[in-house]
């Protein structure tokens, strides 16, 4: 369906087609290391130019240290002796599937993959890893929930394990940088990275806005930073204060580039990328849910002869999600929402609305009417957002009401229903919304309320899906008045 877009992207990069990875032999670490030349010294930045030469007893990020050097050793992430071997992770070859074994990954990384229960690669993982493990840049588009996060994390971790770190380095010098548009997505990526690096000794850190700056700064003072996952704004704060230097970044990952574009983050991202080594001296991976003209232009600026990977599913929306639409007046939407949740005794539901004030009002009314609910929007402080997500994951919160931006990075298993209280104006947002349910092969249900104010968005959504969605009037029992609380 998006064949013209893919052709346009390939034309832009002057490539006829992206090569299909041939997983016929295991790449050796030496071969991987030789695919990219040793990094040259990047252009000095004002902050970097003022730094003193690296010394083994320096831990002040380039600032003068007049006190005697501390005898306290820098803390490294400790790993217990690992007696695990690949014999504990036997996966038989299967036609049409690619195993993680086929890539010759480090046993420590394979141990973590085994713990996560991933015997075979998803399509995006199989294709992306076929390129990136050889050191090639890549840009990819895949449906949400397809495993792209694991794809770029496995590639990044392999690079860091294959190439030893410099003997002298500052605490605030990450070797890999992952930029994502929302706080929730950053936290989720970092959590996945922690799981995949648990046996490697690599340190993962997160920088997000809305949380205590000094607490995040203490991470840098305690240990080296190998993988840094951050939102653009907070990363710039650290960089401009001279706490983080990006001149040793070996791998740069830009996740959800289209969303960063929509949110106006690209000027900040440009500032960040200028602090990293030249694109010829780093590996750059860019992922986007859509390949718009703007995204393609950014990819051309920031990558070198990238492999182009686009996984186009047979259906834009997952077949495991049952989609329904109720035609209902705007004045009856809340009544319908309340009765659906309470009469069916749903226990883990996500409700989407287009505006932050709508999200707030829905959450307040549900709470007032005795339904455990919480909201996720840009107005909610980060520490509260994290507690809310944990409460929702643990079942303490029954209904999570969110905007598209806040909900985009939420990946929680067991969400049975997604309710579109208002239909999104962007059809792609509809696909991302309903992708919160029916994940990992489980079934889920999406119910959209189409009223007089938002039903205009339905034709574009159906065009994207390539089919009509059944629309019906809600039964009378679902429009009963909400019981008043005494």
HELIX and SHEET records of a PDB file:
HELIX    1   1 UNK A    3  UNK A   12  1                                  10    
HELIX    2   2 UNK A   29  UNK A   34  1                                   6    
HELIX    3   3 UNK A   46  UNK A   49  1                                   4    
HELIX    4   4 UNK A   86  UNK A   88  5                                   3    
HELIX    5   5 UNK A  100  UNK A  103  5                                   4    
HELIX    6   6 UNK A  107  UNK A  116  1                                  10    
HELIX    7   7 UNK A  123  UNK A  132  1                                  10    
HELIX    8   8 UNK A  148  UNK A  162  1                                  15    
HELIX    9   9 UNK A  183  UNK A  196  1                                  14    
HELIX   10  10 UNK A  213  UNK A  222  1                                  10    
HELIX   11  11 UNK A  232  UNK A  240  1                                   9    
HELIX   12  12 UNK A  257  UNK A  262  1                                   6    
HELIX   13  13 UNK A  266  UNK A  274  1                                   9    
HELIX   14  14 UNK A  279  UNK A  281  5                                   3    
HELIX   15  15 UNK A  293  UNK A  302  1                                  10    
HELIX   16  16 UNK A  330  UNK A  332  5                                   3    
HELIX   17  17 UNK A  333  UNK A  344  1                                  12    
HELIX   18  18 UNK A  356  UNK A  368  1                                  13    
HELIX   19  19 UNK A  382  UNK A  393  1                                  12    
HELIX   20  20 UNK A  404  UNK A  407  1                                   4    
HELIX   21  21 UNK A  427  UNK A  434  1                                   8    
HELIX   22  22 UNK A  439  UNK A  441  5                                   3    
HELIX   23  23 UNK A  455  UNK A  457  5                                   3    
HELIX   24  24 UNK A  458  UNK A  465  1                                   8    
HELIX   25  25 UNK A  476  UNK A  479  5                                   4    
SHEET    1   A 7 UNK A 204  UNK A 207  0                                        
SHEET    2   A 7 UNK A 227  UNK A 230  1                                        
SHEET    3   A 7 UNK A 176  UNK A 179  1                                        
SHEET    4   A 7 UNK A 251  UNK A 254  1                                        
SHEET    5   A 7 UNK A 283  UNK A 287  1                                        
SHEET    6   A 7 UNK A 138  UNK A 141  1                                        
SHEET    7   A 7 UNK A 307  UNK A 310  1                                        
SHEET    1   B 7 UNK A 373  UNK A 376  0                                        
SHEET    2   B 7 UNK A 399  UNK A 402  1                                        
SHEET    3   B 7 UNK A 349  UNK A 352  1                                        
SHEET    4   B 7 UNK A 417  UNK A 420  1                                        
SHEET    5   B 7 UNK A 444  UNK A 450  1                                        
SHEET    6   B 7 UNK A 321  UNK A 327  1                                        
SHEET    7   B 7 UNK A 471  UNK A 473  1                                        
END                                                                             
